[in-house]
Amino acid sequence: MKKFLTLALILILFLVSSFSLGTSPSYAYSQSDLDRLLETRKCPECDLFGADLRKANLSGADLSSAKLFSADLSNADLSDADIKGAKLKDAYLRRADLTGANLRGADLKGADLKGADLKGADLTNADLKGADLTNADLKGADLTNADLSRAEVAGSSFKNAKLDRKWQFLQLYDR
């Protein structure tokens, strides 16, 4: 009887662990999605979780609704890119060129945007909670309905940026 119970327990543990492994979230990007992006600059809804895209030339790329959680886009050229609805939570965008980029509804919670160039970018309805925008250039950017709660904005420029009334105090710190 003891042997039977031990075997049953082992079988149950095996089945539970197999099920758990099969349903756990993916923590790596899709290589085929990365290749497609680099070849065509068109990768809507791509899975690029944690991808290394440092210094990548993605000017005009279509990354709408892409999963870019924790991706490294430091010093990348994303000027005029379509990044609307993308998931960029905890992404690294230090010194990235996002001039004229469409980031409408993008999830940028906790993103590192230190020194990023966001001139003329559309950040309407973007979630920038806890994002680091230190020394970022947001001149002429549209931040209508954007959530800047707990965002670090020291040294950033918001000159001619469209801000909701609740964020107008940021204008005081223009450089």
C-alpha positions as CSV (number, residue, x, y, z in Angstrom):
1,M,0.0,0.0,0.0
2,K,2.8,2.4,0.9
3,K,4.5,1.7,-2.5
4,F,1.3,2.4,-4.3
5,L,0.8,5.8,-2.5
6,T,4.4,6.8,-3.2
7,L,3.9,6.0,-6.9
8,A,0.6,7.8,-7.0
9,L,2.2,10.9,-5.3
10,I,5.1,10.8,-7.8
11,L,2.7,10.6,-10.7
12,I,0.6,13.5,-9.4
13,L,3.7,15.6,-8.9
14,F,4.9,14.8,-12.4
15,L,1.5,15.7,-13.9
16,V,1.2,18.9,-12.0
17,S,4.8,20.0,-12.9
18,S,4.2,19.2,-16.5
19,F,1.0,21.2,-16.6
20,S,2.7,24.2,-14.8
21,L,5.6,24.2,-17.3
22,G,3.3,24.2,-20.2
23,T,1.3,27.2,-19.0
24,S,4.0,29.4,-17.6
25,P,4.5,32.7,-19.3
26,S,7.3,33.0,-21.8
27,Y,10.2,35.1,-20.7
28,A,12.1,35.1,-24.0
29,Y,11.4,36.9,-27.3
30,S,10.5,35.1,-30.5
31,Q,13.5,34.8,-32.7
32,S,11.3,34.7,-35.8
33,D,9.6,37.9,-34.7
34,L,13.0,39.6,-34.1
35,D,14.2,38.5,-37.5
36,R,11.0,39.8,-39.2
37,L,11.3,43.2,-37.5
38,L,15.0,43.6,-38.4
39,E,14.3,42.6,-42.1
40,T,11.0,44.4,-42.8
41,R,10.6,46.9,-39.9
42,K,7.0,45.6,-39.7
43,C,6.2,43.5,-36.7
44,P,2.8,44.4,-35.2
45,E,1.8,42.3,-32.2
46,C,5.3,40.8,-32.1
47,D,6.7,39.0,-29.0
48,L,10.0,40.8,-28.3
49,F,10.0,40.4,-24.5
50,G,13.5,41.2,-23.3
51,A,14.9,41.6,-26.8
52,D,18.3,43.4,-27.3
53,L,17.6,46.2,-29.8
54,R,20.3,48.6,-28.6
55,K,21.2,51.1,-31.3
56,A,18.8,49.4,-33.8
57,N,17.6,51.5,-36.7
58,L,13.8,51.1,-36.5
59,S,12.9,54.5,-38.0
60,G,9.3,54.2,-39.3
61,A,8.9,50.7,-38.0
62,D,5.4,49.2,-37.2
63,L,5.6,47.9,-33.7
64,S,1.9,48.5,-32.9
65,S,0.7,46.3,-30.0
66,A,4.1,44.6,-29.7
67,K,5.2,43.0,-26.5
68,L,8.4,44.7,-25.6
69,F,8.4,44.2,-21.8
70,S,12.0,44.7,-20.5
71,A,13.4,45.1,-24.0
72,D,16.6,47.1,-24.4
73,L,16.0,49.9,-26.9
74,S,18.8,52.2,-25.6
75,N,20.1,54.5,-28.3
76,A,17.7,53.0,-30.9
77,D,16.2,55.1,-33.7
78,L,12.5,54.8,-33.4
79,S,11.7,58.1,-35.0
80,D,8.3,58.2,-36.7
81,A,7.7,54.6,-35.6
82,D,4.2,53.2,-35.0
83,I,4.3,51.9,-31.4
84,K,0.7,52.5,-30.4
85,G,-0.7,50.1,-27.8
86,A,2.7,48.5,-27.3
87,K,3.7,46.9,-24.0
88,L,6.9,48.6,-23.0
89,K,6.7,48.0,-19.2
90,D,10.2,48.2,-17.7
91,A,11.8,48.7,-21.1
92,Y,15.1,50.5,-21.5
93,L,14.8,53.5,-23.8
94,R,17.7,55.6,-22.7
95,R,18.7,58.2,-25.3
96,A,16.3,56.5,-27.8
97,D,15.2,58.7,-30.7
98,L,11.4,58.7,-30.5
99,T,10.8,61.9,-32.4
100,G,7.4,61.9,-34.1
101,A,6.7,58.3,-32.8
102,N,3.1,57.2,-32.3
103,L,2.9,55.9,-28.7
104,R,-0.8,56.3,-28.2
105,G,-2.0,54.0,-25.5
106,A,1.4,52.5,-24.9
107,D,2.2,50.9,-21.6
108,L,5.4,52.5,-20.5
109,K,5.1,51.8,-16.7
110,G,8.5,51.9,-15.1
111,A,10.3,52.4,-18.4
112,D,13.7,54.1,-18.5
113,L,13.5,57.0,-20.9
114,K,16.4,59.0,-19.5
115,G,17.6,61.4,-22.1
116,A,15.1,60.1,-24.7
117,D,14.1,62.4,-27.6
118,L,10.3,62.5,-27.7
119,K,9.9,65.7,-29.6
120,G,6.5,65.7,-31.3
121,A,5.7,62.2,-30.1
122,D,2.0,61.2,-29.6
123,L,1.7,59.9,-26.1
124,T,-2.1,60.3,-25.9
125,N,-3.5,57.8,-23.3
126,A,0.0,56.4,-22.6
127,D,0.7,54.9,-19.2
128,L,4.0,56.4,-17.9
129,K,3.4,55.6,-14.2
130,G,6.8,55.4,-12.5
131,A,8.7,56.0,-15.8
132,D,12.1,57.8,-15.6
133,L,11.9,60.8,-18.0
134,T,15.0,62.5,-16.5
135,N,16.4,64.9,-19.1
136,A,14.0,63.7,-21.8
137,D,13.0,66.1,-24.6
138,L,9.2,66.2,-24.8
139,K,8.9,69.5,-26.8
140,G,5.7,69.5,-28.7
141,A,4.7,66.0,-27.6
142,D,1.0,65.2,-27.1
143,L,0.5,63.9,-23.5
144,T,-3.3,64.2,-23.5
145,N,-4.7,61.8,-20.9
146,A,-1.3,60.4,-20.3
147,D,-0.6,59.1,-16.8
148,L,2.6,60.6,-15.4
149,S,2.0,59.5,-11.8
150,R,5.3,58.9,-9.9
151,A,7.2,59.7,-13.1
152,E,10.6,61.3,-12.7
153,V,10.8,64.4,-14.9
154,A,13.8,66.3,-13.5
155,G,15.6,68.3,-16.3
156,S,13.0,67.3,-18.9
157,S,11.6,69.8,-21.4
158,F,7.8,70.1,-21.9
159,K,7.9,73.2,-24.1
160,N,4.8,73.4,-26.3
161,A,3.8,70.0,-25.1
162,K,0.1,69.2,-24.9
163,L,-0.6,68.4,-21.2
164,D,-3.9,67.9,-19.3
165,R,-4.6,70.5,-16.7
166,K,-3.5,68.3,-13.9
167,W,0.0,68.0,-15.4
168,Q,0.4,71.7,-16.3
169,F,2.7,72.2,-13.3
170,L,5.4,70.4,-15.4
171,Q,5.5,73.5,-17.6
172,L,7.2,75.3,-14.7
173,Y,10.3,73.2,-15.1
174,D,11.0,73.7,-18.8
175,R,14.5,74.2,-19.8
